[in-house]
């Protein structure tokens, strides 16, 4: 299967440059594994505002006015306004690109999307119990609320990573549809993704189906904007096991009368293992695809739910980090 390459903005210190405060670079097997299949666009917000590498570490503090400020951890020099100005300018620049998602540096005072430590002051002091977002990440989350935004820690979790990959590869394919500007391509996109979308959000799927039917005869350039909005809402839905099971049973119905009792029993055992989180959903969809080939069910063979992203990116290794 041919997959368009998603465009992903990434913090430069993640496998793309020795730019951290100590001059190091972060290693991420997941980011390395994606390299042959995605386009990375990267920057280091801290170096972009003139901070060297190596450098004195920076941190987020809460001042007496309950404002969050970005300061040097030892001297207290304030770089908040410089970072905010850069973040706004960079977000505007990125908005002109065809981005499909973000992977930012976890817990960073600039790039952390959550769990960023807060302090009362600079110098040798303990962090407080409250946590925050990095200043750059905060701007990105506000500017791109419908895009997939993760960090390298969270994508080491299998379920979070799979959700991210489905999101960005689906968005990349949708960009092709938008670029072609043909209603027939949108109809095929909706049809090929029927069961994948059903597993995510049936309410949004129905909205998108109504748009594709286009009973009002709207122009493609107008309709596609509404479709993209509902697609983004659908892909932001957190995947749930129950919805996956419903879709899997629906697909199984195509072959149920043609399978032997032993085949059905095997599949139901596999379904039970999935329910106990002992196997990924791809273990089930792989068997269903095999049966679709065996029984020559052409409609099913076009469904993206079987391989929503390159199969070589599938791994069940899971560090346990993160929760959706």
C-alpha positions as CSV (number, residue, x, y, z in Angstrom):
1,X,0.0,0.0,0.0
2,X,1.2,3.5,-0.9
3,X,1.2,6.0,2.0
4,X,1.6,9.7,1.6
5,X,4.3,11.1,4.0
6,X,2.8,13.0,6.9
7,X,4.5,16.4,7.7
8,X,5.4,16.5,11.4
9,X,6.9,19.3,13.4
10,X,9.4,18.0,16.0
11,X,11.5,19.6,18.7
12,X,15.0,19.7,17.3
13,X,16.6,18.0,20.3
14,X,14.6,14.8,19.5
15,X,17.1,13.0,17.2
16,X,17.8,16.2,15.1
17,X,20.4,18.2,16.9
18,X,22.6,18.5,20.0
19,X,20.8,21.6,21.3
20,X,19.7,20.8,24.9
21,X,21.0,22.9,27.8
22,X,23.8,20.3,28.3
23,X,24.6,20.0,24.6
24,X,23.0,16.6,24.3
25,X,20.4,15.1,21.9
26,X,17.5,12.9,22.9
27,X,17.3,9.4,21.6
28,X,13.9,8.0,20.6
29,X,13.5,4.6,18.9
30,X,9.9,5.6,17.9
31,X,11.1,8.8,16.1
32,X,13.9,6.9,14.4
33,X,11.5,4.2,13.2
34,X,9.2,6.8,11.6
35,X,12.0,8.6,9.7
36,X,11.6,6.6,6.4
37,X,7.9,7.3,6.4
38,X,7.4,11.0,7.5
39,X,8.8,14.4,6.8
40,X,10.2,16.1,9.9
41,X,10.2,19.8,10.2
42,X,12.2,20.8,13.3
43,X,13.3,23.8,15.4
44,X,14.7,24.5,18.9
45,X,12.7,27.4,20.4
46,X,15.4,28.0,23.0
47,X,18.2,28.4,20.5
48,X,15.9,30.3,18.2
49,X,15.7,33.1,20.8
50,X,19.5,33.2,21.1
51,X,20.2,30.8,23.9
52,X,23.5,28.8,23.3
53,X,24.1,25.1,23.7
54,X,25.4,24.1,26.2
55,X,23.8,26.8,28.4
56,X,22.4,27.4,31.8
57,X,19.1,25.5,32.2
58,X,15.8,27.5,32.2
59,X,12.7,26.9,34.2
60,X,9.1,28.1,34.6
61,X,8.4,30.0,37.8
62,X,5.2,31.6,39.2
63,X,5.8,35.1,40.4
64,X,4.0,37.1,43.1
65,X,1.4,38.2,40.5
66,X,0.7,34.5,39.8
67,X,2.2,34.8,36.3
68,X,4.3,32.1,34.8
69,X,7.7,33.4,33.7
70,X,10.5,31.6,31.9
71,X,13.8,32.3,33.6
72,X,17.4,31.1,33.8
73,X,17.4,28.6,36.6
74,X,20.4,30.0,38.5
75,X,20.6,33.7,37.6
76,X,16.9,34.4,37.2
77,X,17.3,36.3,33.9
78,X,13.8,36.5,32.3
79,X,13.3,35.4,28.7
80,X,9.5,35.1,28.8
81,X,8.7,37.8,26.3
82,X,11.4,36.7,23.8
83,X,9.9,33.1,23.9
84,X,6.3,34.3,23.6
85,X,7.2,36.5,20.6
86,X,9.0,33.6,18.9
87,X,6.2,31.2,19.7
88,X,3.6,33.4,18.1
89,X,5.7,34.1,15.0
90,X,6.7,30.4,14.6
91,X,3.1,29.3,15.0
92,X,2.0,31.7,12.2
93,X,4.8,30.3,10.0
94,X,3.8,26.7,10.7
95,X,0.2,27.5,9.9
96,X,1.2,28.2,6.3
97,X,2.6,24.7,6.1
98,X,0.6,21.5,5.5
99,X,1.3,20.1,8.9
100,X,-0.3,16.8,10.1
101,X,1.0,16.7,13.7
102,X,3.6,17.6,16.3
103,X,6.0,15.7,18.5
104,X,7.5,17.9,21.2
105,X,10.0,17.4,24.0
106,X,8.3,16.1,27.1
107,X,8.3,18.2,30.3
108,X,10.4,20.9,28.7
109,X,9.7,24.5,30.0
110,X,9.3,25.5,26.4
111,X,8.0,22.4,24.5
112,X,6.4,20.3,27.2
113,X,2.7,19.6,26.5
114,X,2.0,18.7,30.1
115,X,3.7,17.8,33.4
116,X,6.1,20.7,33.2
117,X,7.6,21.5,36.6
118,X,6.9,24.9,38.2
119,X,9.0,26.7,40.7
120,X,8.5,29.6,43.1
121,X,11.8,31.2,42.2
122,X,15.2,30.6,40.5
123,X,18.1,29.1,42.3
124,X,18.4,26.0,44.4
125,X,14.8,25.2,45.3
126,X,12.2,22.4,45.0
127,X,9.5,22.5,42.4
128,X,5.9,23.0,43.6
129,X,3.1,20.4,43.2
130,X,1.4,22.2,40.4
131,X,2.4,21.4,36.8
132,X,2.0,23.4,33.6
133,X,2.7,23.4,29.8
134,X,5.9,24.8,28.1
135,X,5.5,28.4,26.7
136,X,6.0,27.3,23.1
137,X,3.8,24.2,23.5
138,X,1.0,26.3,25.0
139,X,1.0,28.5,21.8
140,X,1.1,25.5,19.5
141,X,-1.8,23.8,21.3
142,X,-3.9,27.0,21.1
143,X,-3.1,27.6,17.5
144,X,-3.6,24.0,16.3
145,X,-6.4,22.5,18.5
146,X,-7.4,19.9,15.9
147,X,-4.0,18.5,15.1
148,X,-2.3,15.5,16.8
149,X,0.2,16.9,19.4
150,X,2.3,14.4,21.4
151,X,5.7,14.2,23.1
152,X,8.4,11.6,22.8
153,X,7.5,10.1,26.2
154,X,3.9,9.5,25.4
155,X,4.5,8.0,22.0
156,X,6.5,5.2,23.6
157,X,3.1,3.9,24.8
158,X,1.8,1.6,22.1
159,X,-1.9,2.8,22.3
160,X,-1.0,6.5,22.2
161,X,1.5,5.9,19.4
162,X,-1.0,4.0,17.3
163,X,-3.6,6.7,17.8
164,X,-1.0,9.3,16.7
165,X,0.1,7.3,13.6
166,X,-3.5,6.7,12.5
167,X,-4.2,10.4,12.9
168,X,-1.2,11.8,10.9
169,X,-1.3,9.2,8.1
170,X,-5.1,9.7,7.6
171,X,-4.5,13.5,7.5
172,X,-1.7,13.1,5.0
173,X,-4.0,11.1,2.7
174,X,-6.8,13.6,3.1
175,X,-4.4,16.4,2.0
176,X,-4.0,14.5,-1.3
177,X,-7.8,14.5,-1.7
178,X,-8.0,18.2,-1.0
179,X,-5.2,18.9,-3.5
180,X,-6.8,16.9,-6.2
181,X,-10.1,18.8,-5.7
182,X,-12.3,16.1,-7.1
183,X,-15.5,14.9,-5.5
184,X,-15.0,11.3,-6.6
185,X,-11.7,11.2,-4.6
186,X,-13.6,12.4,-1.5
187,X,-16.2,9.8,-2.0
188,X,-13.5,7.1,-2.2
189,X,-11.7,8.5,0.8
190,X,-14.9,8.3,2.9
191,X,-15.7,4.8,1.6
192,X,-12.2,3.4,2.2
193,X,-12.1,4.7,5.7
194,X,-15.7,3.7,6.7
195,X,-14.8,1.1,9.3
196,X,-11.8,3.0,10.6
197,X,-14.0,6.0,11.1
198,X,-16.8,3.9,12.6
199,X,-14.3,2.7,15.2
200,X,-13.5,6.3,16.1
201,X,-16.7,8.3,16.2
202,X,-20.0,7.3,14.5
203,X,-21.6,10.7,15.1
204,X,-18.9,12.4,13.1
205,X,-18.9,9.7,10.5
206,X,-22.6,10.4,9.8
207,X,-21.9,14.1,9.5
208,X,-19.1,13.4,7.0
209,X,-21.4,11.0,5.1
210,X,-24.0,13.7,4.7
211,X,-21.4,16.1,3.4
212,X,-20.1,13.5,0.9
213,X,-23.7,12.9,-0.3
214,X,-23.8,16.7,-1.1
215,X,-27.5,16.9,-1.6
216,X,-27.2,20.7,-1.6
217,X,-24.8,20.6,-4.6
218,X,-22.2,22.7,-2.8
219,X,-18.8,23.6,-4.4
220,X,-16.0,21.2,-3.5
221,X,-13.8,24.1,-2.3
222,X,-16.6,25.0,0.2
223,X,-17.7,21.6,1.3
224,X,-14.1,20.3,1.9
225,X,-13.5,22.8,4.7
226,X,-16.5,21.5,6.6
227,X,-15.5,17.9,5.9
228,X,-11.9,18.6,7.2
229,X,-13.4,20.1,10.4
230,X,-15.5,17.0,11.1
231,X,-12.6,14.7,10.2
232,X,-10.4,16.5,12.7
233,X,-13.0,16.1,15.4
234,X,-13.3,12.4,14.6
235,X,-9.6,11.8,14.8
236,X,-9.3,13.7,18.1
237,X,-11.7,11.2,19.6
238,X,-9.9,8.9,22.0
239,X,-10.0,5.3,20.7
240,X,-12.0,2.9,22.9
241,X,-11.9,-0.9,23.0
242,X,-15.7,-1.2,22.9
243,X,-15.9,0.7,19.6
244,X,-13.2,-1.4,18.1
245,X,-14.9,-4.6,19.1
246,X,-18.2,-3.5,17.6
247,X,-16.5,-2.8,14.3
248,X,-14.6,-6.0,14.3
249,X,-17.8,-8.0,14.9
250,X,-19.5,-6.1,12.1
251,X,-16.7,-7.0,9.7
252,X,-16.7,-10.6,10.9
253,X,-20.3,-10.8,9.8
254,X,-19.1,-10.8,6.2
255,X,-17.7,-14.3,6.7
256,X,-19.5,-15.8,9.6
257,X,-21.5,-18.3,7.5
258,X,-18.4,-19.4,5.6
259,X,-16.1,-20.0,8.6
260,X,-15.7,-23.4,10.3
261,X,-16.6,-23.7,14.0
262,X,-12.9,-24.0,14.9
263,X,-12.1,-20.8,13.0
264,X,-14.8,-18.9,14.8
265,X,-13.7,-20.3,18.1
266,X,-10.1,-19.2,17.4
267,X,-11.1,-15.7,16.5
268,X,-13.4,-15.3,19.6
269,X,-10.5,-16.5,21.7
270,X,-8.3,-13.8,20.1
271,X,-11.1,-11.3,20.7
272,X,-11.1,-12.2,24.4
273,X,-7.3,-11.7,24.5
274,X,-7.7,-8.3,23.0
275,X,-10.3,-7.5,25.7
276,X,-7.7,-8.4,28.3
277,X,-5.1,-6.1,26.5
278,X,-2.9,-9.1,25.8
279,X,-2.8,-8.5,22.0
280,X,-3.2,-5.3,19.9
281,X,-6.2,-4.7,17.7
282,X,-4.0,-5.3,14.7
283,X,-3.9,-9.0,15.7
284,X,-7.6,-9.2,15.0
285,X,-7.6,-7.0,11.8
286,X,-4.8,-9.2,10.3
287,X,-7.0,-12.3,10.6
288,X,-10.0,-10.4,9.2
289,X,-7.9,-9.2,6.2
290,X,-6.7,-12.8,5.6
291,X,-10.4,-13.9,5.4
292,X,-11.2,-11.0,3.2
293,X,-8.5,-12.2,0.8
294,X,-9.6,-15.8,1.1
295,X,-13.3,-15.0,0.3
296,X,-12.4,-12.3,-2.2
297,X,-14.4,-9.6,-0.4
298,X,-13.1,-6.7,-2.5
299,X,-15.0,-4.0,-0.6
300,X,-13.3,-4.9,2.6
301,X,-9.8,-5.2,1.0
302,X,-10.0,-1.4,0.3
303,X,-10.6,-0.6,4.0
304,X,-7.9,1.3,5.7
305,X,-8.7,-0.2,9.1
306,X,-6.6,-3.2,8.1
307,X,-3.4,-1.0,7.6
308,X,-4.1,2.6,8.5
309,X,-0.3,3.3,8.5
310,X,2.8,1.3,7.3
311,X,2.8,-2.1,8.9
312,X,6.5,-1.9,9.6
313,X,5.7,0.8,12.2
314,X,3.7,-1.7,14.3
315,X,5.4,-2.8,17.5
316,X,3.9,-4.1,20.7
317,X,6.8,-2.9,22.9
318,X,5.4,-0.5,25.4
319,X,7.3,1.3,28.1
320,X,4.0,2.1,29.9
321,X,4.6,5.8,29.8
322,X,1.6,8.1,29.3
323,X,-2.1,7.7,29.3
324,X,-4.6,8.9,26.7
